[in-house]
Amino acid sequence: MALVHNGYPMLIFAPRGPAQAGLLELARSMRQRGGRVLLAAPADVEDAELPLATAAHQDLDPILAAQSFYLMVEALARARGADPDLPRNLAKVTRTH
């Protein structure tokens, strides 16, 4: 909580299920503290900026959210000119001696 200040960026996922009400309250609270919250939730959630897909059963919704998030992050990286397969300052090969 100490990190949240004016403009502090936050991405909050609020899929359907018993935790959703608490996550929506967290998003409201962080906005009141000055956080810049991007809320990912099903389309029927009024404050949602990023719509989350829903599965046939709500227990599967977090899997869909994670899967779509990785696709979005890759597209964002490419749009910004980065290559997700060649991350800056990281090597995919670990050399052992």
N, CA and C of each residue as an Amber inpcrd file, in Angstrom:
protein
   291
   0.8110000  -1.1940000   0.0000000   0.0000000   0.0000000   0.0000000
   0.8590000   1.2640000   0.0000000   2.0340000   1.1790000   0.5900000
   2.8990000   2.3520000   0.6690000   3.3820000   2.7910000  -0.7120000
   3.3620000   1.9120000  -1.6770000   3.8280000   2.2530000  -3.0180000
   2.8170000   3.0750000  -3.8080000   1.5460000   2.9540000  -3.4620000
   0.4990000   3.5880000  -4.2580000   0.4700000   5.0880000  -3.9940000
   0.6210000   5.8430000  -5.0620000   0.5820000   7.3010000  -5.0040000
  -0.0380000   7.8000000  -6.2970000  -0.1010000   9.0950000  -6.4800000
  -0.7220000   9.6590000  -7.6790000  -0.0670000   9.1320000  -8.9480000
  -0.8770000   8.5080000  -9.7750000  -0.3970000   8.0090000 -11.0500000
   0.2570000   6.6480000 -11.0100000   0.3450000   6.0140000  -9.8500000
   0.9800000   4.6890000  -9.7540000   0.1880000   3.6970000 -10.6000000
   0.8300000   3.0510000 -11.5740000   0.0950000   2.1660000 -12.4800000
  -0.2070000   0.8020000 -11.8440000  -1.4380000   0.3420000 -12.0390000
  -1.8590000  -0.9560000 -11.5180000  -2.7530000  -1.6380000 -12.5440000
  -2.5500000  -2.9280000 -12.7030000  -3.4270000  -3.7580000 -13.5250000
  -4.0750000  -4.7570000 -12.5800000  -5.4010000  -4.7050000 -12.4810000
  -6.1300000  -5.5870000 -11.5860000  -7.0470000  -6.4760000 -12.4100000
  -6.8790000  -7.7820000 -12.2460000  -7.7480000  -8.7650000 -12.8880000
  -8.8630000  -9.1180000 -11.9140000 -10.1130000  -9.0440000 -12.3620000
 -11.2670000  -9.3700000 -11.5200000 -12.2040000 -10.3130000 -12.2680000
 -11.8010000 -11.5800000 -12.4260000 -12.6820000 -12.5370000 -13.1000000
 -13.8900000 -12.8660000 -12.2200000 -14.8720000 -13.5310000 -12.7920000
 -16.0530000 -13.9370000 -12.0330000 -15.6310000 -14.8490000 -10.8830000
 -16.4700000 -14.9420000  -9.8890000 -16.2010000 -15.8380000  -8.7820000
 -16.2550000 -15.1280000  -7.4520000 -16.0100000 -15.8800000  -6.3840000
 -16.1600000 -15.3200000  -5.0420000 -15.1800000 -14.1850000  -4.7260000
 -14.0580000 -14.1140000  -5.3910000 -13.0680000 -13.0680000  -5.1050000
 -13.3470000 -11.7710000  -5.8650000 -14.2490000 -11.8020000  -6.8430000
 -14.4460000 -10.6360000  -7.6990000 -14.8670000  -9.3950000  -6.9190000
 -15.7830000  -9.5140000  -5.9920000 -16.2470000  -8.3350000  -5.2430000
 -15.0890000  -7.6640000  -4.5100000 -14.2110000  -8.4520000  -3.9040000
 -13.0610000  -7.8910000  -3.2070000 -12.0840000  -7.2270000  -4.1590000
 -11.8990000  -7.7920000  -5.3370000 -10.9890000  -7.2120000  -6.3250000
 -11.5460000  -5.8980000  -6.8800000 -12.8680000  -5.8380000  -7.0830000
 -13.4830000  -4.5940000  -7.5420000 -13.3650000  -3.5070000  -6.4750000
 -13.5190000  -3.8930000  -5.2210000 -13.3450000  -2.9390000  -4.1170000
 -11.8920000  -2.4710000  -4.0450000 -10.9520000  -3.3910000  -4.2550000
  -9.5360000  -3.0250000  -4.2810000  -9.2710000  -1.9970000  -5.3780000
  -9.8410000  -2.2100000  -6.5690000  -9.6540000  -1.2630000  -7.6650000
 -10.1920000   0.1140000  -7.2830000 -11.3830000   0.1580000  -6.6790000
 -11.9560000   1.4480000  -6.2530000 -11.0680000   2.1150000  -5.2060000
 -10.6060000   1.3270000  -4.2580000  -9.7590000   1.8680000  -3.1900000
  -8.4440000   2.4220000  -3.7370000  -7.8390000   1.7060000  -4.6680000
  -6.5670000   2.1590000  -5.2340000  -6.7600000   3.4210000  -6.0670000
  -7.8850000   3.5320000  -6.7410000  -8.1790000   4.7650000  -7.4770000
  -8.3270000   5.9360000  -6.5140000  -8.9820000   5.7060000  -5.3850000
  -9.1480000   6.7690000  -4.3920000  -7.7980000   7.2020000  -3.8110000
  -6.8450000   6.2960000  -3.7460000  -5.5050000   6.6250000  -3.2480000
  -4.6550000   7.3200000  -4.3130000  -5.1820000   7.4190000  -5.5330000
  -4.4620000   8.0910000  -6.6040000  -3.8310000   7.1600000  -7.6080000
  -4.0190000   5.8590000  -7.4370000  -3.4640000   4.8990000  -8.3830000
  -4.1420000   4.9980000  -9.7380000  -3.3870000   4.7280000 -10.7740000
  -3.9240000   4.6850000 -12.1350000  -4.2480000   3.2250000 -12.4300000
  -5.4900000   2.8330000 -12.1820000  -5.9090000   1.4440000 -12.2450000
  -6.4790000   1.1170000 -13.6130000  -5.9940000   0.0320000 -14.1820000
  -6.5700000  -0.5400000 -15.3860000  -7.2440000  -1.8270000 -14.9330000
  -8.5730000  -1.8610000 -15.0240000  -9.3470000  -2.9840000 -14.5150000
  -9.7280000  -3.9240000 -15.6420000  -9.3010000  -5.1710000 -15.5000000
  -9.6680000  -6.2300000 -16.4470000 -10.7340000  -7.0830000 -15.7750000
 -11.9370000  -7.0840000 -16.3650000 -13.0650000  -7.8100000 -15.7880000
 -14.0400000  -8.1620000 -16.9190000 -14.9690000  -9.0800000 -16.6450000
 -15.9680000  -9.4010000 -17.6710000 -16.7170000  -8.1480000 -18.1280000
 -17.2340000  -8.1970000 -19.3420000 -17.8730000  -7.0300000 -19.9610000
 -19.0440000  -6.4820000 -19.1680000 -19.6760000  -7.2930000 -18.3330000
 -20.8230000  -6.8040000 -17.5680000 -20.4300000  -6.0070000 -16.3240000
 -19.1310000  -5.8960000 -16.0470000 -18.6510000  -5.0930000 -14.9190000
 -18.5010000  -3.6540000 -15.4070000 -19.2060000  -2.7490000 -14.7560000
 -19.3130000  -1.3670000 -15.2240000 -17.9770000  -0.6580000 -15.3790000
 -17.0500000  -0.8220000 -14.4590000 -15.7850000  -0.0840000 -14.4750000
 -14.6770000  -0.7540000 -15.2870000 -14.9670000  -1.8630000 -15.9380000
 -13.9290000  -2.6190000 -16.6420000 -13.4540000  -1.8700000 -17.8870000
 -12.1220000  -1.6850000 -17.9820000 -11.5410000  -1.0810000 -19.1950000
 -11.0800000  -2.1600000 -20.1650000 -10.6690000  -3.2990000 -19.6380000
 -10.2490000  -4.4280000 -20.4700000 -11.2280000  -5.5720000 -20.2500000
 -11.9910000  -5.9440000 -21.2780000 -12.9520000  -7.0330000 -21.0800000
 -12.2480000  -8.3900000 -21.0110000 -12.6550000  -9.1870000 -20.0320000
 -12.1390000 -10.5430000 -19.9000000 -13.1360000 -11.5210000 -20.5090000
 -12.6200000 -12.5080000 -21.2060000 -13.4710000 -13.5760000 -21.7250000
 -13.9680000 -14.4150000 -20.5520000 -15.1220000 -15.0230000 -20.7340000
 -15.6460000 -15.9110000 -19.7110000 -15.7980000 -17.3050000 -20.2890000
 -15.5930000 -18.3010000 -19.4400000 -15.6850000 -19.7010000 -19.8380000
 -17.0780000 -20.2360000 -19.4920000 -17.3200000 -21.4720000 -19.8770000
 -18.5970000 -22.1110000 -19.5550000 -18.7860000 -22.2120000 -18.0420000
 -17.7020000 -22.3360000 -17.3030000 -17.7630000 -22.3870000 -15.8400000
 -16.7920000 -21.3510000 -15.2880000 -17.2310000 -20.5880000 -14.2910000
 -16.4140000 -19.4830000 -13.7820000 -15.0760000 -19.9140000 -13.2000000
 -14.9450000 -21.1760000 -12.7850000 -13.6590000 -21.6390000 -12.2540000
 -12.5680000 -21.6410000 -13.3250000 -12.9640000 -21.6250000 -14.5950000
 -11.9940000 -21.6240000 -15.6950000 -11.6320000 -20.2110000 -16.1640000
 -12.3550000 -19.2050000 -15.7000000 -12.1060000 -17.8260000 -16.1360000
 -10.6680000 -17.3550000 -15.9040000 -10.0320000 -17.6590000 -14.7470000
  -8.6470000 -17.1980000 -14.5580000  -7.6810000 -17.7520000 -15.6060000
  -7.9240000 -18.9510000 -16.1010000  -7.0630000 -19.5200000 -17.1460000
  -7.1930000 -18.6980000 -18.4210000  -8.4250000 -18.3510000 -18.7840000
  -8.6260000 -17.5200000 -19.9770000  -7.9920000 -16.1420000 -19.8000000
  -8.0930000 -15.5860000 -18.6010000  -7.5090000 -14.2670000 -18.3450000
  -5.9930000 -14.3040000 -18.5110000  -5.3590000 -15.3180000 -17.9310000
  -3.8980000 -15.4270000 -18.0340000  -3.4740000 -15.6290000 -19.4820000
  -4.1780000 -16.4730000 -20.1850000  -3.8300000 -16.7550000 -21.5780000
  -3.9620000 -15.4900000 -22.4330000  -5.0510000 -14.7510000 -22.2780000
  -5.2320000 -13.5450000 -23.0790000  -4.2520000 -12.4490000 -22.6740000
  -3.8720000 -12.4050000 -21.3930000  -2.9100000 -11.4110000 -20.9310000
  -1.5720000 -11.5890000 -21.6440000  -1.0920000 -12.8230000 -21.7450000
   0.1930000 -13.0560000 -22.3910000   0.1540000 -12.6690000 -23.8650000
  -0.9530000 -12.9030000 -24.5320000  -1.0790000 -12.4800000 -25.9310000
  -1.0660000 -10.9610000 -26.0460000  -1.7350000 -10.2780000 -25.1130000
  -1.7750000  -8.8270000 -25.1320000  -0.3900000  -8.2420000 -24.8590000
   0.3240000  -8.8140000 -23.8910000   1.6520000  -8.3080000 -23.5520000
   2.6150000  -8.4790000 -24.7290000   2.5230000  -9.6100000 -25.4020000
   3.3790000  -9.8140000 -26.5740000   3.0600000  -8.7840000 -27.6580000
   1.7770000  -8.5640000 -27.9320000   1.3900000  -7.5860000 -28.9480000
   1.8450000  -6.1800000 -28.5570000   1.7260000  -5.8350000 -27.2880000
   2.1750000  -4.5190000 -26.8180000   3.6830000  -4.3660000 -26.9930000
   4.4380000  -5.4090000 -26.6320000   5.8930000  -5.3560000 -26.7860000
   6.2760000  -5.1420000 -28.2520000   5.6440000  -5.8930000 -29.1260000
   5.9470000  -5.7470000 -30.5590000   5.5510000  -4.3600000 -31.0690000
   4.4060000  -3.8320000 -30.6070000   3.9720000  -2.4970000 -31.0240000
   4.9520000  -1.4200000 -30.5700000   5.6480000  -1.6810000 -29.4650000
   6.6450000  -0.7360000 -28.9530000   8.0270000  -0.9720000 -29.5500000
   8.1170000  -1.9090000 -30.4810000   9.3760000  -2.1490000 -31.1630000
  10.2860000  -3.1660000 -30.5000000   9.8190000  -3.8530000 -29.4760000
  10.6310000  -4.8700000 -28.8010000  10.3490000  -6.2420000 -29.3990000
  11.2980000  -7.1260000 -29.2660000  11.1290000  -8.5040000 -29.7140000
  11.0610000  -9.3970000 -28.4790000   9.8850000  -9.9300000 -28.1480000
   9.7530000 -10.7630000 -26.9460000  10.6330000 -12.0090000 -26.9710000
  11.0510000 -12.4340000 -28.1570000  11.9180000 -13.6040000 -28.2560000
  13.3890000 -13.2650000 -28.0470000  13.7080000 -11.9930000 -28.0390000
  15.0720000 -11.5310000 -27.7850000  15.0320000 -10.4130000 -26.7520000
  14.7040000 -10.7410000 -25.5060000  14.5700000  -9.6900000 -24.4850000
  15.9030000  -9.0010000 -24.1920000  15.8270000  -7.6870000 -24.0490000
  17.0040000  -6.8820000 -23.7490000  17.5640000  -7.2750000 -22.3850000
  18.8640000  -7.4030000 -22.2930000  19.5830000  -7.7100000 -21.0550000
  19.3060000  -9.0950000 -20.4770000  18.6760000  -9.9690000 -21.2410000
  18.4390000 -11.3400000 -20.7820000  18.9470000 -12.3250000 -21.8100000
  19.4750000 -13.4230000 -21.3390000  19.9350000 -14.4980000 -22.2190000
  19.0870000 -15.7210000 -21.9600000  18.6740000 -16.4100000 -23.0130000
  17.8520000 -17.5950000 -22.8560000  18.6980000 -18.8470000 -22.6460000
  19.9960000 -18.7020000 -22.7470000  20.8970000 -19.8380000 -22.5700000
  21.7130000 -19.6140000 -21.3050000  21.7000000 -20.5920000 -20.4500000
  22.4990000 -20.5340000 -19.2350000  23.7360000 -21.3970000 -19.4480000
  24.8920000 -20.7960000 -19.2970000  26.1420000 -21.5450000 -19.4890000
  26.6310000 -22.0350000 -18.1440000  26.9890000 -23.2840000 -18.0880000
  27.5240000 -23.8510000 -16.8590000  28.9750000 -24.2110000 -17.1000000
  29.7470000 -24.1910000 -16.0650000  31.1860000 -24.5060000 -16.1870000
  31.4940000 -25.7960000 -15.4830000
